[in-house]
Amino acid sequence: MKFVYSVVIPAYNAADTIVPAIESVLAQTVQPKEIIVVDDGSTDETAAVVGEMAPRITIVRQSNQGPGAATSAGIARATAPFIATLDADDLWLPGKIERQAQCFEAAPETAGVFASARLFRDGGSEADGGEGATQRLWTRTTLLYRSKAARDVGDFIDLPGRLGETIDWIARGRELGHVHVMLDDVLALRRIRPGSLSHSRDANSNRGYLLAVGKAWQRRKRMRAAGEKP
């Protein structure tokens, strides 16, 4: 299958998990044109670890600004007609991109395709495809988007607690009329580890999700007031 895509991986202090994340990309049945890792001001050996891997990987280094800003920096560098993103502590299953690419071929009006994922605890088994619950994952780890459409949405905006930026970004895409597809197929594994953003659920972290929902509601309200179709 000829399907040309770039991969963007924002990474912050991900030296312990970035190698298997990249290896899961390199194991795809449809190979990427390029892999862009954005080191978001890491204080560990993330950049050095990535530097030891395949030369086709581009490393972008910036001061710590948040996962949204790091994702945006990677997308700005991407050169393929499609962009896939992946959190540095998660994994793709080998047929992920091939299955999502089939959706774009079947429905050319589709702007973005997402998929389900299975949770696994850090240190648990990865080889069996994960060991925990399955979730429909509207997150960076399963996102595959047309590059032009992604740039039309604009930057990922980091919110309080540095969570919710992808939900906000997807909502903005919907408001532009973008068609999104969610696959029930389990195409990724989501790592659950203490201290990670996805594991944290304190009041400040939840503010990001609530703010993303609130911003979407306010935009729809303004559109209705202006007589536009939300």
C-alpha positions as CSV (number, residue, x, y, z in Angstrom):
1,M,0.0,0.0,0.0
2,K,1.3,3.4,-1.0
3,F,0.4,5.8,1.8
4,V,2.8,8.7,2.7
5,Y,2.7,10.0,6.2
6,S,4.9,11.7,8.8
7,V,5.0,10.8,12.5
8,V,5.3,13.4,15.2
9,I,6.3,12.3,18.8
10,P,6.4,15.0,21.5
11,A,8.7,13.8,24.3
12,Y,9.5,15.1,27.8
13,N,11.8,13.0,30.0
14,A,10.9,9.9,28.0
15,A,14.2,8.2,27.9
16,D,12.7,5.1,29.5
17,T,9.9,4.7,27.0
18,I,10.8,6.5,23.7
19,V,12.7,3.5,22.2
20,P,9.8,1.1,22.2
21,A,7.5,3.9,21.0
22,I,9.7,4.5,18.0
23,E,10.2,0.8,17.4
24,S,6.4,0.4,17.2
25,V,6.4,3.0,14.4
26,L,9.3,1.2,12.6
27,A,7.3,-2.1,12.9
28,Q,4.4,-0.7,10.8
29,T,3.3,-2.6,7.8
30,V,3.2,0.8,6.0
31,Q,6.4,2.6,6.8
32,P,6.5,6.4,7.5
33,K,8.3,8.9,5.3
34,E,9.8,10.5,8.4
35,I,9.7,10.4,12.2
36,I,10.0,13.7,14.0
37,V,10.7,13.6,17.8
38,V,10.3,16.9,19.6
39,D,12.3,17.0,22.8
40,D,10.3,19.4,24.9
41,G,13.0,20.5,27.3
42,S,13.8,17.1,28.7
43,T,16.3,16.9,31.7
44,D,17.0,13.2,31.2
45,E,18.7,11.4,28.3
46,T,15.8,11.5,25.8
47,A,17.7,13.3,23.1
48,A,20.7,11.1,23.5
49,V,18.7,7.9,23.4
50,V,16.8,9.0,20.2
51,G,20.1,10.1,18.6
52,E,21.3,6.5,18.8
53,M,18.5,5.2,16.7
54,A,17.9,5.2,13.0
55,P,19.3,8.3,11.1
56,R,15.9,8.8,9.5
57,I,14.6,10.2,12.8
58,T,14.7,14.0,13.1
59,I,15.1,15.4,16.6
60,V,13.8,18.9,17.3
61,R,14.8,20.4,20.7
62,Q,13.0,23.2,22.4
63,S,12.5,24.7,25.9
64,N,9.8,23.0,28.0
65,Q,6.5,24.4,26.7
66,G,4.1,21.5,27.0
67,P,2.9,18.6,24.8
68,G,0.6,20.7,22.7
69,A,3.4,23.1,21.7
70,A,5.7,20.2,21.1
71,T,3.1,18.5,18.8
72,S,2.6,21.8,16.9
73,A,6.4,22.2,16.4
74,G,6.6,18.7,14.9
75,I,3.6,19.2,12.6
76,A,5.2,22.4,11.4
77,R,8.2,20.3,10.2
78,A,6.2,17.5,8.7
79,T,6.4,17.1,4.9
80,A,4.0,14.2,4.1
81,P,0.4,14.6,3.0
82,F,-0.8,12.8,6.2
83,I,0.4,13.2,9.8
84,A,0.2,10.7,12.6
85,T,1.1,11.5,16.2
86,L,2.1,9.3,19.1
87,D,2.7,9.9,22.8
88,A,6.3,8.9,23.8
89,D,5.1,6.4,26.3
90,D,2.5,4.6,24.2
91,L,2.8,2.0,21.4
92,W,1.3,1.3,18.0
93,L,0.3,-2.2,16.9
94,P,1.9,-3.2,13.5
95,G,-1.2,-2.8,11.3
96,K,-2.4,0.6,12.8
97,I,-1.5,2.9,9.9
98,E,-2.5,0.4,7.2
99,R,-6.0,0.0,8.8
100,Q,-6.5,3.7,9.2
101,A,-5.3,4.4,5.6
102,Q,-8.0,2.1,4.3
103,C,-10.6,4.5,5.9
104,F,-9.1,7.4,3.9
105,E,-9.3,5.4,0.7
106,A,-12.9,4.4,1.3
107,A,-14.0,7.9,2.4
108,P,-12.0,10.7,0.7
109,E,-14.0,13.3,2.7
110,T,-12.5,12.1,6.0
111,A,-10.1,14.5,7.6
112,G,-9.0,12.4,10.6
113,V,-9.1,8.8,11.7
114,F,-8.8,7.6,15.3
115,A,-8.8,4.1,16.9
116,S,-9.3,2.1,20.0
117,A,-6.5,1.1,22.3
118,R,-5.8,-1.3,25.1
119,L,-4.3,-0.2,28.4
120,F,-1.3,-1.8,30.0
121,R,0.5,-1.0,33.2
122,D,4.2,0.1,33.0
123,G,6.3,-3.1,33.4
124,G,3.4,-5.3,32.3
125,S,3.2,-7.4,29.1
126,E,3.3,-5.7,25.8
127,A,3.7,-8.7,23.5
128,D,0.2,-10.0,24.1
129,G,-1.3,-6.8,22.8
130,G,-2.0,-5.3,26.2
131,E,-3.7,-6.6,29.3
132,G,-6.2,-4.0,30.4
133,A,-9.4,-2.4,29.4
134,T,-10.1,-1.2,25.9
135,Q,-10.9,2.5,25.2
136,R,-11.9,4.5,22.2
137,L,-9.0,6.8,22.2
138,W,-9.6,10.3,20.9
139,T,-6.0,11.2,21.7
140,R,-2.7,11.9,20.1
141,T,-1.7,8.3,20.2
142,T,-4.3,7.2,17.6
143,L,-4.6,10.4,15.6
144,L,-4.0,10.2,11.8
145,Y,-4.9,13.3,9.9
146,R,-4.7,14.9,6.5
147,S,-1.8,17.5,6.8
148,K,-3.7,20.3,5.2
149,A,-6.7,19.8,7.4
150,A,-4.5,19.6,10.5
151,R,-2.9,22.9,9.6
152,D,-6.3,24.4,9.0
153,V,-7.2,23.6,12.7
154,G,-4.0,25.3,13.9
155,D,-1.8,24.8,16.9
156,F,-2.5,22.5,19.8
157,I,-3.1,24.8,22.8
158,D,-1.7,23.6,26.1
159,L,-4.3,23.9,28.9
160,P,-4.1,23.8,32.7
161,G,-2.6,20.6,33.9
162,R,-1.3,20.0,30.4
163,L,-4.2,17.7,29.6
164,G,-7.1,18.3,27.2
165,E,-5.2,19.9,24.4
166,T,-6.0,17.1,21.9
167,I,-9.8,17.2,22.8
168,D,-9.8,21.0,22.2
169,W,-8.0,20.5,18.9
170,I,-10.4,17.8,17.7
171,A,-13.4,20.0,18.7
172,R,-12.0,22.9,16.7
173,G,-11.6,20.6,13.7
174,R,-15.2,19.5,14.0
175,E,-16.3,23.1,14.0
176,L,-14.5,23.5,10.7
177,G,-16.7,20.7,9.3
178,H,-14.0,18.1,9.5
179,V,-15.2,14.5,9.3
180,H,-13.7,12.2,11.9
181,V,-13.8,8.4,12.0
182,M,-13.4,6.3,15.2
183,L,-12.4,2.7,14.6
184,D,-13.4,0.0,17.1
185,D,-10.3,-1.9,16.1
186,V,-7.6,-2.0,18.8
187,L,-4.6,-0.5,17.0
188,A,-2.5,0.9,19.9
189,L,-1.5,0.3,23.4
190,R,-1.7,3.0,26.1
191,R,0.9,2.8,28.9
192,I,-0.4,3.6,32.4
193,R,2.5,4.7,34.6
194,P,2.5,6.7,37.8
195,G,3.5,10.3,37.2
196,S,2.5,10.4,33.6
197,L,0.0,13.0,32.3
198,S,-2.5,10.3,31.4
199,H,-2.2,8.7,34.8
200,S,-2.7,12.0,36.8
201,R,-6.3,13.0,37.6
202,D,-6.0,15.7,40.2
203,A,-8.1,18.8,40.2
204,N,-5.6,20.9,38.2
205,S,-5.3,18.2,35.5
206,N,-9.1,17.9,35.2
207,R,-9.3,21.7,34.7
208,G,-7.7,21.1,31.2
209,Y,-10.5,18.8,30.1
210,L,-13.2,21.0,31.5
211,L,-11.7,24.1,29.9
212,A,-11.5,22.3,26.5
213,V,-15.3,21.5,26.8
214,G,-16.1,25.0,27.9
215,K,-14.1,26.6,25.0
216,A,-15.9,24.4,22.5
217,W,-19.3,25.4,24.0
218,Q,-18.4,29.1,23.9
219,R,-17.3,28.8,20.2
220,R,-20.6,27.1,19.3
221,K,-22.6,29.8,21.1
222,R,-20.8,32.6,19.2
223,M,-21.4,30.8,15.9
224,R,-25.1,30.4,16.6
225,A,-25.3,34.1,17.6
226,A,-23.7,35.0,14.3
227,G,-26.1,32.8,12.4
228,E,-23.4,30.3,11.4
229,K,-23.8,26.5,11.3
230,P,-21.9,25.0,14.4
